[in-house]
């Protein structure tokens, strides 16, 4: 890649991860299409994006762990159910009809944004987490399904995790985003990158710009989320989900 391409790649990565860290997901909306546009085949672009997204998790984790204490049982639930889902999704990606999957994902993502818009107080206050085994098992089963989407389609699936953590586990937006960035960013994307890397290949020479953009964007986005609070995060979440939803639907038609 030329120096200009590397600079462009860094700026795209920084912007994508900044918005993703602030709203709780959506980096794939900008970063993955950019990699494809710049010349990478889809599967290589997906694996490269996944690996770079780990550094979004690192950047966001450094900032979030200063302000949030994560609940151990919820952390284990997200890892034990989500990671196997990601591995399954990464293994079946080549067998999924891409256009049909994009249409379904786009409609679901758009629905998430509209749901949050019409639920005025949604995610504005923290509710006590129900840590019973039954509640965690049901919640974990849904996280497994989201993990499959994360491992295969990737675009915006962190947003699904964010809204499920609010709806089922009682978190507010700020806390849910922290869980999503730390656990999806590090563990889910890490397992997806490993699986896709073993199945295919990664564009290693593209990674320095992507990693730097992911680290800086993740840290800055997490900082803004902590400083601005639930109301701003809710609005950003709604905008990003609706943009992603419309983009996926239009791209599939």
Number of C-alpha atoms within 10 A of each C-alpha: 9 7 8 9 13 17 14 16 24 24 19 23 32 27 20 25 36 28 24 30 33 31 33 35 29 27 31 24 21 19 27 23 17 18 23 15 12 13 10 18 11 14 20 19 24 30 27 24 29 29 27 27 31 28 26 37 31 21 29 33 23 16 20 25 12 8 12 14 11 14 11 9 13 19 13 14 18 26 20 14 20 28 27 20 27 30 23 20 26 29 17 12 17 11 8 13 9 13 14 13 16 22 20 14 22 26 16 17 27 22 16 20 24 15 14 18 16 9 9 11 13 20 25 17 15 15 12 9 16 13 13 9 10 10 13 20 14 12 20 20 16 18 26 24 17 24 33 25 24 29 32 27 20 26 27 26 25 29 27 23 26 27 26 19 25 23 15 15 20 20 24 24 27 30 26 24 33 28 26 25 31 25 24 30 27 22 19 28 29 22 23 32 27 18 19 26 20 11 14 11 16 23 15 9 10 20 18 14 20 29 22 20 28 33 26 22 29 35 25 21 27 32 19 17 25 20 11 13 16 22 17 17 24 24 14 18 28 22 17 24 28 20 17 23 27 17 16 24 21 12 12 15 9
